C-alpha cells in the first residue's frame, strides 16, 4: 500500500493512477488523517463482496449486527467530537 497526502495525489495524479493500475492501493491522507483509498475497479468489487460475506449467506443474527453497527457509529461519533 502506498500512502500519500491529498496534495501529493492532486499534483501527481497520473503517477498514482499508474500505481493503482499496477496493483497497488493508495491511502490518501488529509491533515494526517485517512480520508480515502484509491483502488482498482476490479478490487472495488472484491472489497465490497468481502465486506458482505456474512450478510450474503444470511447467516447472521440481526440484533447482534444492529448492536455492532450502533456501537461502531457511537465510537466514530465520540472520536470525531474528541479530536
C-alpha distance (Angstrom), angle and dihedral (degrees) to the residues before:
residue distance angle dihedral
X1 . . .
X2 3.79 . .
X3 3.81 119.6 .
X4 3.80 120.1 -154.0
X5 3.77 139.2 160.6
X6 3.78 119.9 -109.7
X7 3.81 88.7 -111.7
X8 3.82 91.9 53.1
X9 3.80 90.7 50.5
X10 3.80 91.7 46.6
X11 3.81 92.7 50.0
X12 3.83 95.3 42.6
X13 3.78 103.3 28.3
X14 3.80 96.5 143.7
X15 3.82 90.7 52.8
X16 3.80 91.4 53.9
X17 3.79 92.1 42.7
X18 3.80 88.9 54.8
X19 3.81 89.8 49.3
X20 3.81 89.1 54.7
X21 3.79 90.9 47.8
X22 3.81 87.3 54.1
X23 3.80 90.9 56.6
X24 3.81 101.5 -93.0
X25 3.76 126.7 129.5
X26 3.82 120.3 -137.8
X27 3.80 119.8 -147.2
X28 3.80 109.4 -157.7
X29 3.79 120.6 -150.0
X30 3.78 129.3 -163.6
X31 3.79 118.0 -170.8
X32 3.81 87.5 -10.2
X33 3.81 93.4 -57.4
X34 3.80 126.7 113.4
X35 3.80 107.6 -109.9
X36 3.79 107.0 158.4
X37 3.77 146.3 1.8
X38 3.78 125.3 -140.5
X39 3.80 111.5 -149.8
X40 3.77 135.9 160.3
X41 3.77 120.9 -89.7
X42 3.81 90.3 -113.2
X43 3.82 92.0 53.2
X44 3.79 92.5 49.2
X45 3.81 90.8 64.8
X46 3.79 92.2 46.3
X47 3.79 91.9 48.6
X48 3.80 92.6 51.4
X49 3.79 92.8 45.8
X50 3.82 91.7 49.2
X51 3.80 90.8 52.3
X52 3.83 91.2 53.1
X53 3.81 100.1 46.9
X54 3.80 96.8 113.2
X55 3.79 93.0 40.1
X56 3.78 94.7 49.2
X57 3.79 91.9 53.4
X58 3.81 90.6 47.9
X59 3.81 88.9 -133.4
X60 3.79 97.9 131.1
X61 3.76 139.2 104.9
X62 3.80 106.1 -117.8
X63 3.81 94.6 -154.3
X64 3.79 92.0 49.3
X65 3.82 92.4 47.6
X66 3.82 91.6 48.7
X67 3.80 91.1 48.9
X68 3.81 91.4 49.6
X69 3.81 91.8 49.6
X70 3.81 91.9 49.5
X71 3.80 91.2 48.2
X72 3.81 91.1 48.5
X73 3.80 92.1 51.4
X74 3.80 92.3 46.3
X75 3.83 89.6 53.3
X76 3.80 90.3 48.2
X77 3.81 91.7 49.1
X78 3.82 92.0 48.5
X79 3.80 89.8 49.3
X80 3.83 91.9 50.2
X81 3.78 94.1 50.9
X82 3.81 95.4 41.5
X83 3.81 94.5 51.0
